[in-house]
Amino acid sequence: MVSGTNQLKLLAPDDKRRLADVHYYDGVLLLAKSFPNAKAMRFVEWFTNSDETIDGESKSKACALFESSLIDSIEVVTVKGL
């Protein structure tokens, strides 16, 4: 994976696209590891888990959603969006 950050336009509740900073895989790991506590370490374990576990399947599905065009139709900050 590529490390660093990027910007992505996400659909806001007012139906406008807003730029948001997003991290690549390595950037997420670096950020999580900068918080030395149990919750952050559990997140790192989940994030780096293999695809054969329930958490790994969730990660695979989230990546597939992110790469598809469906991500653009999700209502941000709404129950429907969840």
PyMOL commands that set and color helices and strands:
alter all, ss='L'
color gray80, all
select helices_A, chain A and resi 25-33+38-47+54-67+69-73
alter helices_A, ss='H'
color red, helices_A
select strands_A, chain A and resi 5-11+17-23
alter strands_A, ss='S'
color yellow, strands_A
deselect
rebuild
show_as cartoon
